[in-house]
Amino acid sequence: QVQLVESGGDWVQPGGSLRLSCLASGFDFALYTMCWYRQTPGNPPALVATSTSYKTTTYADSVRGRFTIARDTAKNAVYLQMNNLTPEDTAVYYCNGFRSPNTYWGQGTQVTVSS
């Protein structure tokens, strides 16, 4: 059974930091591209960061330099370190695992940035 379980979402003040975690099971994690998406009400999920099976990383322009994606293959885990958060980062953050033709999603974790 495939599972992606996110944690770490919280309320934080502008300028603060959070670290999201995603624990994966039920598929060969090392072979999958792992991504973080975020979604705000009324909008489709937006790609935030990607880590390929070769640990190549890419970022959306809006988060580059503030967010860092990292994966730990031994733990089947992927993380998103988020620094210097702004209210525009408020969203539900989803973990995604992709390897054609399969794509898997977690249940999401809420991040709220406000003063």
N, C-alpha and C positions, 0 to 999 in steps of 0.2 A: 504494500500500500504506500503510495507516494504521499509524503507530507512535507510541507514547508511551513515552519512555525516561526513567525516574527515576534520579536520582543524589543523593548527599549523605548517605545514611544512614550511621550510625556508632554507636559506643559513646561515651557522654558521662556525666560525673558529674552528680548532681542539682544544679540551679542553672545548668547550662551551656546552651549555645546550639548550634543546628545550622541550616543552611539547605539545604532540599531543592530540587532543580531538576527540571523535567520539560520535555523537548524534544519537540515535536509535529511530525508530518509526515503528509502524505497526506490532509488534510482542510482545510477553510477555517477555520483557527484563530480568526480574528477574529469569526466568527459563533457560536462555541460558548461555552457556559457551561463553565468549567473548575473542577474541584473536587479537593480532597484528601480522601481517606478513610483510615482506619486500621483494622487488623484484628488482634485478638489471638486466640490459639488457642481454638477452640470457639465463636467468636462471628462473626456476620456483620460485614461492613465497616460502619463508623460514619462518617458525614459529619463532617468536621473544619472545612472552610472552602470557600467558594464565591466565584468571581469571574465575574460575568456578562459578556456581550459589551459591556455598557455600563460595565464595571468596577465595578459595584456589588458589595460584598463582604458576606458573612455568615459567622458563626462559631458553632461549637458553644459552649454555655455553659462547658464545661470548659476551653476554650482561649482564650476571649475575653480580650483584654488581654495575652496572652502570645505568641500566634501572629499572623502577618501574611501574608496571601496577596497576591501581586502578579503581574501578567502583563505581558509585553513582546511586543506584537503583531509588532513588527519582527523579533523573533527566534523567534517561535512558541514562546514559553517561558512557563511559569508556575512561580512559586517559593513556597516556604513557609518563612518565617523563624520559627524556634521559639526562644523565650527562656524562661529560668527553668524549664527542663525538670524534671519529676518522674518517679519510677519508673512512675507511672500513664500516662505518655506512651509507654512502651515498646510497640511494635507494628510491624507492617509497614505502611508508608505507600504508598498507591496514588494515582496521578494518574488523573483521569477527565475525559473530554470528552463533553459531552452537548448534543445539539440534536435534538429529536424528529424522526424516530423512532430516531435513531442514538445509541449510547453506546459509548465506547471506553475501554479500560483499559490501563494500563501493567503492567509485570511486578512492581512493588513494590520498595521499598527498606527495609531493616531499620533501625529506630532502637531502641537499647537505652540506657536510663538507669538506671545503678546505680553504687553506690560500691564 
